Structures are given as structure tokens and as C-alpha cells.
Amino acid sequence: MDKRLFDILEKQEAVLRFDSVSYSDLCSIGQSIVEAACGKGASVYVLIRLSGDIVFAYAMDGTSRSSIRWAERKANTAEISGKSSMHDGAINREKGRSLSERGLDPLLYTEEGGAFPVLLPSGAAIGSVAVSGMTSEEDHQLVVDALSSFLGREVPSVID
């Protein structure tokens, strides 16, 4: 794995943690993601879950059932690993292990970027923010930018 990418993903996960979080907070984050996607001329599906509950789900015009399924798979990955789906995928590609080898159903999980765990200061993942509709890197960064803005914390970007 590219050490620079690994360092960026680690930094994002170390910094983008919530001291407290509410459904209202997550809805605000979801709305900011939709607005940012509109500003980019993108069409995405946004899925935000907390403790297994769907807090926010929004399908922009032009999204498909496929985007919804991808977002669900990305969210599952972030929630089970406690890492962004991009980070989890990068680690496992480097180790040469597949989802199946990890005991994860590839129909329910993915190694593509676009979901970020809702993390507490301890590092415990209690939910996820997921986006699908653009490239893996763009989906990931759209989520990270929204979390960074909401939390008022700067982190490096995976997109140059």
C-alpha cells in the first residue's frame, strides 16, 4: 500500500471522532453531503446509520438501486472494521486477503471507498456515513469533507 495514502487514512480516522453525536447532527451532515454533491454536479446516494438505525437516507436524481446497494455494503464494512471502507480495503489488498477469507459475504461488504465510521474518542465505531455514486476516492473524500467541516477539524485529503 502507498504509505502516504495509509498515513492520510490513519490521520482521518484519528481526528474525525465525535465527543457526542445526535440524530440531528447526522442529519445535518447528510444534508451537507447532498449540497456538496450538487455543487459538484454529482448524483449520489447518502446513507447514515447510528447503532443500526437509519438516520438519514437520500437518493439524488440519477442514482440507481446499484448505488443504494453499494452504500449499504460500504457502511457494513466501516461499521464492522471501525475503519473507513477505503482504509479497510487497502489494508486487506496489501495483505492479499479477500472478504471471503475474512468470513465476510462479498454481497454484503466491499473494499471500495465511500463509508466512514462514526467514531467515539475511544475509537469505537457506533455507526457510519456512506456515499455511493462517484469514484471510490471521490465518495470517500465527500464524506470526509463533510465530517471535517461539521467537527471543525482539518484532515488531509486522499485526492490531490
LOTORLO-466902 format. One record per residue: residue number from 1; z, x, y of N, C-alpha, C in turn. Coordinates in steps of 0.001 Angstrom, whole numbers, always signed. Atoms other than C-alpha are relative to their C-alpha. Layout:
// LOTORLO-466902
+-----+---------+---------+---------+---------+---------+---------+---------+---------+---------+
: seq :    n.pz :    n.px :    n.py :   ca.pz :   ca.px :   ca.py :    c.pz :    c.px :    c.py :
+-----+---------+---------+---------+---------+---------+---------+---------+---------+---------+
: NUM :       Z :       X :       Y :       Z :       X :       Y :       Z :       X :       Y :
...
+-----+---------+---------+---------+---------+---------+---------+---------+---------+---------+
// end
This chain:
// LOTORLO-466902
+-----+---------+---------+---------+---------+---------+---------+---------+---------+---------+
: seq :    n.pz :    n.px :    n.py :   ca.pz :   ca.px :   ca.py :    c.pz :    c.px :    c.py :
+-----+---------+---------+---------+---------+---------+---------+---------+---------+---------+
:   1 :      +0 :    +847 :   -1181 :      +0 :      +0 :      +0 :      +0 :    +888 :   +1239 :
:   2 :     +27 :    -678 :   -1292 :    -686 :   +1104 :   +3544 :   +1432 :     +39 :    +554 :
:   3 :   -1389 :    -147 :    -468 :   +2673 :   +2495 :   +4750 :    +213 :    -690 :   +1341 :
:   4 :    -124 :    +637 :   -1314 :   +2019 :   +1238 :   +8275 :    +168 :   -1517 :    -155 :
:   5 :    -109 :   +1443 :    +231 :   +1479 :   -2336 :   +7031 :   +1354 :    -342 :    -593 :
:   6 :   -1301 :    +224 :    +616 :   +4565 :   -2124 :   +4837 :   +1111 :     +56 :   +1047 :
:   7 :   -1015 :    -151 :   -1054 :   +6646 :    -910 :   +7813 :      -8 :   -1197 :    +955 :
:   8 :    +108 :   +1161 :    -895 :   +5344 :   -3752 :  +10020 :    +614 :   -1233 :    -656 :
:   9 :    -526 :   +1176 :    +698 :   +6145 :   -6415 :   +7409 :   +1514 :     +79 :    -153 :
:  10 :   -1461 :    -191 :    +105 :   +9625 :   -4954 :   +6847 :    +683 :    -289 :   +1339 :
:  11 :    -565 :    +196 :   -1340 :  +10294 :   -4913 :  +10596 :     +17 :   -1488 :    +363 :
:  12 :     +62 :   +1427 :    -302 :   +9140 :   -8518 :  +10994 :   +1113 :    -754 :    -719 :
:  13 :   -1020 :    +704 :    +779 :  +11462 :   -9681 :   +8226 :   +1421 :    +377 :    +420 :
:  14 :   -1328 :    -427 :    -449 :  +14412 :   -7674 :   +9580 :    +378 :    -647 :   +1331 :
:  15 :    -260 :    +485 :   -1362 :  +14065 :   -9036 :  +13125 :     -64 :   -1524 :    +115 :
:  16 :    +221 :   +1440 :    -170 :  +12872 :  -12637 :  +12684 :    +929 :    -809 :    -899 :
:  17 :   -1047 :    +717 :    +731 :  +16119 :  -14167 :  +11458 :    +706 :    -965 :    +942 :
:  18 :    -637 :   +1068 :    -774 :  +17901 :  -17294 :  +12619 :   +1516 :     +73 :    -128 :
:  19 :   -1462 :    +130 :     +28 :  +21582 :  -17348 :  +13604 :    +367 :   -1412 :    -410 :
:  20 :    -119 :   +1402 :    +409 :  +21283 :  -21118 :  +13250 :   -1376 :    -625 :    +180 :
:  21 :   +1308 :    +648 :     -84 :  +18338 :  -23444 :  +12774 :    +157 :   -1489 :    -293 :
:  22 :     -42 :   +1449 :    +185 :  +17784 :  -27182 :  +13008 :   -1401 :    -527 :    -277 :
:  23 :   +1296 :    +645 :    +187 :  +15021 :  -29584 :  +12099 :    -763 :     -16 :   +1321 :
:  24 :    +627 :     +36 :   -1322 :  +14345 :  -29896 :  +15825 :    -611 :   +1357 :    +358 :
:  25 :    +524 :   -1350 :    -242 :  +13938 :  -26112 :  +16133 :   -1297 :    +209 :    -761 :
:  26 :   +1166 :    -227 :    +841 :  +11479 :  -26051 :  +13260 :   -1178 :    -874 :    +429 :
:  27 :   +1082 :    +847 :    -527 :   +9500 :  -28977 :  +14689 :    -605 :    +633 :   +1249 :
:  28 :    +513 :    -700 :   -1192 :   +9200 :  -27058 :  +17976 :    -890 :   +1172 :    -405 :
:  29 :    +799 :   -1117 :    +500 :   +7932 :  -24038 :  +16060 :   -1329 :    -521 :    -548 :
:  30 :   +1222 :    +586 :    +543 :   +5429 :  -26228 :  +14214 :    -964 :    -420 :   +1094 :
:  31 :    +854 :    +430 :   -1111 :   +4138 :  -27707 :  +17448 :    -610 :   +1200 :    +716 :
:  32 :    +539 :   -1188 :    -668 :   +3757 :  -24236 :  +18959 :   -1104 :    +641 :    -838 :
:  33 :   +1049 :    -528 :    +879 :   +1718 :  -23142 :  +15927 :   -1280 :    -819 :    +174 :
:  34 :   +1170 :    +869 :    -187 :    -590 :  -26139 :  +16323 :    -673 :    +305 :   +1335 :
:  35 :    +566 :    -310 :   -1326 :   -1036 :  -25389 :  +20041 :    -707 :   +1358 :      -1 :
:  36 :    +619 :   -1326 :     +45 :   -1755 :  -21712 :  +19357 :   -1301 :     -34 :    -802 :
:  37 :   +1228 :    +114 :    +801 :   -4295 :  -22594 :  +16660 :   -1096 :    -677 :    +806 :
:  38 :    +975 :    +672 :    -873 :   -6005 :  -24990 :  +19069 :    -574 :    +983 :   +1006 :
:  39 :    +434 :    -999 :    -974 :   -6157 :  -22193 :  +21630 :    -950 :   +1025 :    -578 :
:  40 :    +892 :    -952 :    +672 :   -7915 :  -20000 :  +19063 :   -1256 :    -689 :    -534 :
:  41 :   +1127 :    +748 :    +558 :  -10351 :  -22767 :  +18137 :     +62 :     -86 :   -1513 :
:  42 :    -185 :     +20 :   +1450 :   -8909 :  -22687 :  +14608 :    +434 :   -1379 :    -464 :
:  43 :    -418 :   +1240 :    +636 :   -8285 :  -25570 :  +12259 :    +890 :    +365 :   -1180 :
:  44 :    -954 :    -414 :   +1029 :   -5151 :  -25072 :  +10169 :    +873 :   -1170 :    -450 :
:  45 :   -1044 :    +886 :    +486 :   -2610 :  -26917 :   +8100 :   +1308 :    +753 :    +151 :
:  46 :   -1314 :    -607 :    -216 :   +1021 :  -26226 :   +9017 :   +1019 :    -735 :    -855 :
:  47 :   -1039 :    +570 :    +853 :   +3883 :  -26790 :   +6574 :   +1295 :    +758 :    +249 :
:  48 :   -1309 :    -622 :    -218 :   +7537 :  -26134 :   +7411 :   +1024 :    -744 :    -856 :
:  49 :   -1015 :    +582 :    +886 :  +10314 :  -26674 :   +4878 :   +1341 :    +681 :    +246 :
:  50 :   -1361 :    -507 :    -109 :  +14076 :  -26264 :   +5059 :    +800 :    -585 :   -1150 :
:  51 :    -786 :    +424 :   +1163 :  +16243 :  -26418 :   +1938 :    -753 :   -1005 :    -862 :
:  52 :    +810 :    +862 :    +846 :  +13390 :  -28047 :     +56 :    -564 :   -1236 :    +683 :
:  53 :    +495 :   +1167 :    -735 :  +12813 :  -30763 :   +2676 :   -1183 :    +383 :    +875 :
:  54 :   +1100 :    -206 :    -930 :   +9518 :  -31026 :   +4518 :    +476 :    -456 :   +1371 :
:  55 :    -460 :    +266 :   -1353 :  +10482 :  -30815 :   +8181 :   -1185 :    -274 :    +921 :
:  56 :   +1175 :    +117 :    -855 :   +7012 :  -30528 :   +9688 :   -1234 :    +230 :    -866 :
:  57 :   +1283 :    -176 :    +678 :   +3524 :  -31007 :   +8267 :   -1067 :    -570 :    +921 :
:  58 :   +1052 :    +434 :    -918 :    +377 :  -31224 :  +10331 :   -1336 :    +554 :    -463 :
:  59 :   +1352 :    -390 :    +376 :   -3256 :  -31166 :   +9287 :    -906 :    -206 :   +1201 :
:  60 :    +917 :     +90 :   -1131 :   -5600 :  -30384 :  +12142 :   -1350 :    -512 :    -492 :
:  61 :   +1350 :    +420 :    +351 :   -9051 :  -31941 :  +12193 :    -747 :   +1192 :    -566 :
:  62 :    +778 :   -1066 :    +611 :  -11275 :  -29909 :   +9919 :    +702 :    +685 :   -1154 :
:  63 :    -680 :    -594 :   +1156 :   -8603 :  -28915 :   +7403 :    -376 :    -800 :   -1247 :
:  64 :    +351 :    +643 :   +1262 :   -9085 :  -29751 :   +3763 :   +1213 :     -54 :    -917 :
:  65 :   -1045 :     +55 :   +1026 :   -6990 :  -30578 :    +736 :    +310 :   +1411 :    -509 :
:  66 :    -179 :   -1385 :    +428 :   -7516 :  -26953 :    -229 :    +983 :    +739 :    +905 :
:  67 :    -929 :    -648 :    -939 :   -5698 :  -25778 :   +2929 :   +1429 :    -454 :    -253 :
:  68 :   -1338 :    +524 :    +290 :   -2756 :  -28018 :   +2061 :    +568 :    +678 :   -1236 :
:  69 :    -446 :    -651 :   +1246 :   -2542 :  -26586 :   -1463 :    +323 :   +1483 :    +235 :
:  70 :    -269 :   -1413 :    -295 :   -2793 :  -23003 :    -152 :   +1326 :    +143 :    +741 :
:  71 :   -1253 :     -79 :    -761 :     +34 :  -23626 :   +2346 :   +1201 :    -224 :    -915 :
:  72 :   -1100 :    +262 :    +935 :   +2231 :  -25059 :    -414 :    +261 :   +1223 :    -881 :
:  73 :    -146 :   -1183 :    +859 :   +1572 :  -22039 :   -2648 :    +603 :   +1166 :    +783 :
:  74 :    -540 :   -1068 :    -846 :   +2274 :  -19625 :    +225 :   +1488 :    -240 :    +269 :
:  75 :   -1407 :    +343 :    -265 :   +5519 :  -21460 :   +1077 :    +860 :    +252 :   -1231 :
:  76 :    -752 :    -240 :   +1243 :   +6655 :  -21366 :   -2563 :    +287 :   +1484 :    -179 :
:  77 :    -156 :   -1449 :    +155 :   +6094 :  -17610 :   -2629 :   +1039 :    +551 :    +964 :
:  78 :    -954 :    -494 :    -999 :   +8002 :  -16949 :    +604 :   +1420 :    -439 :    -327 :
:  79 :   -1341 :    +507 :    +286 :  +10914 :  -19114 :    -483 :    +621 :    +662 :   -1220 :
:  80 :    -567 :    -606 :   +1215 :  +11298 :  -17587 :   -3944 :    +260 :   +1495 :    +168 :
:  81 :    -143 :   -1454 :    -139 :  +10857 :  -13972 :   -2826 :    +896 :    +405 :   +1171 :
:  82 :    -750 :    -363 :   -1202 :  +12639 :  -14104 :    +544 :    -759 :    +963 :    +886 :
:  83 :    +890 :    -864 :    -779 :   +9677 :  -12155 :   +1947 :   -1203 :    -835 :    +420 :
:  84 :   +1234 :    +696 :    -345 :   +6523 :  -13201 :   +3715 :    -919 :     +47 :   -1217 :
:  85 :    +919 :      +7 :   +1136 :   +3832 :  -14162 :   +1234 :    -925 :   +1213 :     +63 :
:  86 :    +826 :   -1197 :    -148 :   +1759 :  -11279 :   +2640 :    +737 :   +1225 :    -538 :
:  87 :    -808 :   -1137 :    +440 :   +4565 :   -8785 :   +2006 :    +194 :     -31 :   -1511 :
:  88 :    -188 :    +157 :   +1437 :   +5286 :  -10133 :   -1467 :   -1276 :    +393 :    -747 :
:  89 :   +1269 :    -326 :    +633 :   +1607 :   -9885 :   -2360 :    -309 :   +1481 :     +53 :
:  90 :    +279 :   -1429 :    -154 :   +1269 :   -6350 :   -1010 :    +858 :    +833 :    -951 :
:  91 :    -903 :    -717 :    +908 :   +4292 :   -5152 :   -2988 :    -504 :    -106 :   -1435 :
:  92 :    +395 :    +202 :   +1391 :   +3017 :   -6657 :   -6204 :   -1369 :    +573 :    -317 :
:  93 :   +1293 :    -665 :    +223 :    -545 :   -5419 :   -5774 :    +215 :   +1506 :    -189 :
:  94 :    -289 :   -1432 :    +135 :    +870 :   -1915 :   -5297 :    +594 :    +318 :   -1370 :
:  95 :    -625 :    -207 :   +1312 :   +2919 :   -2276 :   -8475 :    -922 :    -382 :   -1151 :
:  96 :    +961 :    +380 :   +1026 :    -107 :   -3636 :  -10315 :    +458 :   -1141 :    -882 :
:  97 :    -463 :   +1119 :    +818 :   +1664 :   -6769 :  -11477 :    -502 :   -1317 :    +575 :
:  98 :    +549 :   +1306 :    -385 :    +322 :  -10292 :  -11404 :   +1112 :   -1032 :    +127 :
:  99 :    -957 :   +1105 :     -80 :   +2032 :  -13565 :  -10618 :    +453 :    -408 :   -1396 :
: 100 :    -327 :    +408 :   +1373 :   +1874 :  -14476 :  -14302 :    +983 :    +972 :    -651 :
: 101 :    -908 :   -1006 :    +566 :   +3567 :  -11210 :  -15276 :   +1410 :    -140 :    +572 :
: 102 :   -1304 :    +227 :    -630 :   +6380 :  -12174 :  -12913 :    +587 :   -1343 :    -412 :
: 103 :    -483 :   +1315 :    +450 :   +6723 :  -15570 :  -14604 :    -302 :   -1110 :    +995 :
: 104 :    +348 :    +989 :   -1022 :   +5129 :  -17413 :  -11664 :   -1380 :    -589 :    -288 :
: 105 :   +1254 :    +712 :    +247 :   +2394 :  -20009 :  -12120 :    -943 :    +216 :   +1184 :
: 106 :    +939 :    -246 :   -1106 :    -661 :  -18952 :  -10034 :    -531 :   -1277 :    +644 :
: 107 :    +377 :   +1269 :    -632 :   -1352 :  -22636 :   -9381 :   +1056 :    -465 :   +1004 :
: 108 :   -1098 :    +390 :    -889 :   +1997 :  -22890 :   -7566 :    +397 :   +1096 :    +985 :
: 109 :    -358 :   -1146 :    -835 :   +2316 :  -19416 :   -5991 :   -1256 :    +783 :    +336 :
: 110 :   +1127 :    -843 :    -365 :      -3 :  -16952 :   -4257 :    +499 :   +1289 :    +623 :
: 111 :    -328 :   -1272 :    -639 :     -60 :  -13420 :   -2915 :    -733 :    +159 :   +1319 :
: 112 :    +710 :     -28 :   -1279 :   -2029 :  -14322 :    +211 :    +978 :    -203 :   +1157 :
: 113 :    -844 :    +134 :   -1186 :    -531 :  -14108 :   +3703 :    -121 :   -1366 :    +643 :
: 114 :     +13 :   +1256 :    -735 :    +399 :  -17123 :   +5769 :   +1313 :    -751 :     -36 :
: 115 :   -1321 :    +646 :     +19 :   +4001 :  -18033 :   +4942 :   +1070 :   +1042 :    +279 :
: 116 :   -1118 :    -871 :    -362 :   +7169 :  -16531 :   +6341 :   +1281 :    -747 :    -329 :
: 117 :   -1246 :    +693 :    +324 :  +10662 :  -17323 :   +5048 :    +838 :    -273 :   +1251 :
: 118 :   -1019 :    +258 :   -1011 :  +13242 :  -18949 :   +7298 :   +1225 :    +761 :    -496 :
: 119 :   -1043 :    -921 :    +440 :  +15818 :  -16178 :   +7070 :   +1260 :    -109 :    +846 :
: 120 :   -1290 :    -104 :    -677 :  +19519 :  -16107 :   +7936 :    +289 :   +1473 :    +264 :
: 121 :    -325 :   -1411 :    -258 :  +21118 :  -12903 :   +9295 :    +265 :    +805 :   -1271 :
: 122 :    -285 :    -675 :   +1273 :  +22179 :  -12069 :   +5713 :   -1266 :    +348 :    -776 :
: 123 :   +1255 :    -189 :    +728 :  +18545 :  -12129 :   +4599 :    -288 :   -1114 :    -982 :
: 124 :    +225 :   +1130 :    +900 :  +18953 :  -15334 :   +2599 :   -1111 :    -891 :    +555 :
: 125 :   +1100 :    +885 :    -389 :  +15820 :  -17491 :   +2669 :    +416 :   -1444 :    -264 :
: 126 :    -400 :   +1398 :    +138 :  +16543 :  -21167 :   +3324 :   -1164 :    -960 :    +240 :
: 127 :   +1182 :    +823 :    -230 :  +13016 :  -22413 :   +3920 :   -1185 :    +890 :    +286 :
: 128 :   +1196 :    -775 :    -304 :   +9582 :  -21359 :   +5071 :    -838 :    -689 :   +1066 :
: 129 :   +1005 :    +461 :    -954 :   +6927 :  -21703 :   +7745 :   -1326 :    +514 :    -539 :
: 130 :   +1264 :    -388 :    +614 :   +3413 :  -21714 :   +6291 :   -1191 :    -564 :    +756 :
: 131 :   +1258 :    +384 :    -645 :    -109 :  -21884 :   +7700 :   -1136 :    +362 :    -941 :
: 132 :   +1197 :    -304 :    +765 :   -3453 :  -22069 :   +5949 :   -1215 :    -538 :    +731 :
: 133 :   +1244 :    +432 :    -612 :   -6982 :  -22248 :   +7287 :    -821 :   +1136 :    +584 :
: 134 :    +702 :   -1172 :    -534 :   -7863 :  -18817 :   +8654 :     +76 :   +1103 :   -1056 :
: 135 :    -182 :   -1093 :    +942 :   -7825 :  -15376 :   +7054 :   +1496 :    +163 :    -291 :
: 136 :   -1376 :    -267 :    +389 :   -4670 :  -14255 :   +5295 :    +788 :    +650 :   +1137 :
: 137 :    -671 :    -717 :   -1085 :   -3795 :  -11879 :   +8150 :    +193 :    -898 :   +1223 :
: 138 :    -103 :    +888 :   -1166 :   -4525 :  -14451 :  +10868 :   +1036 :   -1095 :    -224 :
: 139 :   -1019 :   +1007 :    +319 :   -2442 :  -17126 :   +9130 :   +1392 :    +601 :    +147 :
: 140 :   -1299 :    -680 :     -67 :    +437 :  -14659 :   +8754 :    +410 :    +237 :   +1455 :
: 141 :    -351 :    -372 :   -1371 :    +294 :  -13486 :  +12350 :    +241 :   -1221 :    +881 :
: 142 :    -239 :   +1236 :    -754 :     +78 :  -17042 :  +13736 :   +1441 :    -461 :    -188 :
: 143 :   -1391 :    +381 :    +285 :   +3396 :  -17818 :  +12034 :    +962 :    +981 :    +663 :
: 144 :    -884 :   -1030 :    -564 :   +4994 :  -14518 :  +13097 :     +62 :    -125 :   +1522 :
: 145 :      +9 :    +143 :   -1459 :   +3916 :  -15012 :  +16719 :    +849 :   -1188 :    +451 :
: 146 :    -795 :   +1186 :    -353 :   +5476 :  -18489 :  +16792 :   +1492 :    +268 :    -189 :
: 147 :   -1415 :    -318 :    +237 :   +8750 :  -17262 :  +15272 :    +516 :    +995 :   +1033 :
: 148 :    -368 :   -1007 :    -982 :   +8830 :  -14257 :  +17583 :    +244 :    -636 :   +1363 :
: 149 :    -138 :    +671 :   -1287 :   +8324 :  -16438 :  +20639 :   +1239 :    -891 :     +26 :
: 150 :   -1143 :    +912 :     +49 :  +10899 :  -19017 :  +19561 :   +1321 :    +766 :     +33 :
: 151 :   -1248 :    -771 :     +89 :  +13544 :  -16407 :  +18732 :    +174 :    +977 :   +1160 :
: 152 :     -69 :    -931 :   -1119 :  +12728 :  -14284 :  +21801 :    +130 :   +1444 :    -447 :
: 153 :     -71 :   -1349 :    +557 :  +12262 :  -11169 :  +19688 :   -1404 :    +533 :    -235 :
: 154 :   +1318 :    -593 :    +191 :   +9306 :   -8815 :  +19687 :     -70 :    +745 :   -1334 :
: 155 :    +279 :    -728 :   +1230 :   +7823 :   -7511 :  +16475 :   -1449 :    +477 :     +32 :
: 156 :   +1385 :    -461 :     +60 :   +4681 :   -5525 :  +15684 :    -880 :   -1006 :    -731 :
: 157 :    +988 :    +906 :    +590 :   +1522 :   -7348 :  +14622 :    -724 :    +658 :   -1160 :
: 158 :    +804 :    -519 :   +1098 :    -417 :   -6973 :  +11383 :   -1477 :     +76 :    +387 :
: 159 :   +1377 :     -24 :    -488 :   -3604 :   -7478 :  +13393 :     -65 :    +957 :   +1178 :
: 160 :    +120 :    -995 :   -1075 :   -4707 :   -4537 :  +15567 :    -531 :    -600 :   +1267 :
+-----+---------+---------+---------+---------+---------+---------+---------+---------+---------+
// end
